[in-house]
Amino acid sequence: MSSWYGIMAPAKTPPAILAKLQTTLQKVMDSPETQKRWSELGAVPIVETREQFEKALHSDIERWSTIVKSANVRLD
C-alpha cells in the first residue's frame, strides 16, 4: 500500500485559478530544493494533471469502498 497527498480546491473554482495552481505546484515540485527534501523523506513526488488525480481518487474510493464493505467494517 502506498500513501499520497493531494491538493483540492472548492467546487466551482474558476478554471483559470485551477490552471494557475497547477502551474505553480508543478514549478514548486520540480525545484531542486523540493526534490531533495522529498528524497530525504523517502518519497517520490509525482504531480498529476487534474484529470489524472481525479481518476486516481475515484479509483481509490472504489477500491477501498469494496474492501470496507467486504470486511463488514462498521463505525462504533
C-alpha positions in Angstrom: 0.0 0.0 0.0 1.2 3.5 -0.7 0.1 6.8 0.5 -0.4 10.1 -1.3 -1.2 13.7 -0.7 -3.4 15.8 -2.9 -4.4 19.5 -3.1 -8.0 20.2 -3.8 -10.0 23.4 -4.4 -13.6 24.2 -3.7 -16.2 23.2 -6.3 -16.8 25.8 -8.9 -13.3 27.3 -8.6 -12.7 29.1 -11.9 -10.6 27.2 -14.4 -8.1 30.0 -14.7 -7.3 29.7 -10.9 -7.1 25.9 -11.2 -4.6 26.3 -14.1 -2.5 28.8 -12.1 -2.5 26.4 -9.1 -1.4 23.5 -11.3 1.4 25.5 -12.9 2.7 26.9 -9.6 2.5 23.4 -7.9 4.5 21.9 -10.8 7.2 24.6 -10.5 7.5 24.0 -6.8 7.6 20.3 -7.1 10.2 20.4 -9.9 12.5 22.7 -7.8 15.8 21.1 -6.7 15.1 22.0 -3.1 11.7 20.3 -3.1 13.1 17.2 -4.9 15.9 17.0 -2.4 13.6 17.2 0.6 11.1 14.7 -0.7 14.1 12.3 -1.4 15.3 12.8 2.2 11.9 11.8 3.4 12.0 8.7 1.2 9.2 9.9 -1.0 8.8 10.1 -4.8 6.9 13.3 -5.7 4.5 13.0 -8.6 2.5 15.8 -10.0 -0.5 14.8 -12.0 -3.0 16.7 -14.1 -6.4 17.4 -12.5 -7.8 14.7 -14.7 -5.2 12.1 -13.7 -5.7 13.0 -10.0 -9.5 12.8 -10.3 -9.2 9.3 -11.9 -6.8 8.1 -9.2 -9.0 9.5 -6.4 -12.1 7.8 -7.8 -10.2 4.5 -8.2 -9.0 4.6 -4.6 -12.6 5.4 -3.4 -13.9 2.4 -5.3 -11.2 0.1 -4.2 -11.4 1.0 -0.5 -15.2 1.0 -0.6 -15.2 -2.6 -1.8 -12.7 -3.6 0.9 -14.6 -1.9 3.7 -17.9 -3.5 2.5 -16.5 -7.0 2.1 -14.8 -6.8 5.5 -18.1 -5.6 7.0 -16.3 -2.7 8.7 -18.5 -0.6 10.9 -18.0 2.6 12.9 -18.9 2.3 16.6 
